[in-house]
């Protein structure tokens, strides 16, 4: 299956915001969303998940990558619920923007 199609299917499983993270079974991370896709072979899911992880390397998450590469401040343990929820919403929006850009990239390549 084409990479863009796997990513499109994964996007449907990716939480939109902090409410979605709690109230649904949607994934918080792109790699988890890829693992949750249906009608995608394990081989294709692993291939696309590995590609995402390679782009983040040596960091395990987009948050870690953003923190080190772009000095994005991570949320603190003592921050208010309002601040935490706004942070979660922004991270999910960033994940959606990233997955959209990867879909566009791979569609342009015919993959």
N, C-alpha and C positions, 0 to 999 in steps of 0.2 A: 504494500500500500504506500502511496506517496506520502512524503513527510508532511506536506501541507494538509493532507486529509487527516492524518493522525492528530496533528495539532488542532485542527478544527473540531474534531471529536473531543479532544481533551478540554478545549475551551468550555464546552458545555458542562463539564464536571468541575470547573474552577469557580470557587466562591466569588461573588461580586463584592462583598463587604463584610463587616463584622457581624451583622445580623445573619447573613447567609452562613457564616462559619459556625454559628451556634444552632440555627434553626433548620439546617438542611444537612444532607450527607455530602455536600460538595467539599472538594479538597481545598486546602489553603495553599498548597504548593503545586507548581506546574508538573513536576515529576510524579506527584501523587495523582494528579488529574489524568496524566497519561496512563498510569497503572489502572485507573478506574474505567478506562474507555472500553466500550463493548464492540464487538465485531472487528477488533484489531488483533492480529496475531501477536503472540508473545515476542516473537522475533522483531516485528516492527515496533512494538512498544519499547522493547529494550534498546533498539537502535536509536530511536528518537530521544528517549530518556538519557541515554549516554551522550548524545549530541548536546543536550541542554546542560548536563553536568560538566562536559568538557568546556563549554563556554563560560561557566562559572568558576572553573578550577583556578586556583587551588581552594576556593571557598565552597562550602557545602550548600549555601543558600543564597538567594538573590539579596537578602538583607545583609549578609556578610560581605558580599561582593560590593554592594552599594556603599557600605560603611567604609571599606578600605579603599576602593577606587574613586569614590566621589564624596567621601567624608560625610555621608548621610548619618545623622545622629540616631542611634537606636533608642527605642523606648526604654525607660527605666522602670524598675520594679515598683518604685514609690509614686509613679505618675498617676494622675487622676484617671478615672474610668473614661471621662470625656476625651482626654488626651490619648489614652490607649486606643479607644475606638476610632478616633480620627486617624491615628497612625495605621491601624489595621486596614481601614478603608483606603488609605493612600497606598499601602503596600499591595493590596489586591488590585487597585486600579493600575499600578505599575506592572504587576504580573500580566494583567489583561493587555496592556499596551505592548509589553514585550512579546507575548504570544501572537498578537496581531501582526507585529513587525516580522516575526519569523514566518508566519503564514504568507505574508506578502513576499518576503525574500524567496521562499521555496516555490511559490507559485510562479514567480518570475523566472526561476530556473527550470520550470516544468517538472518539478518534484513535489 
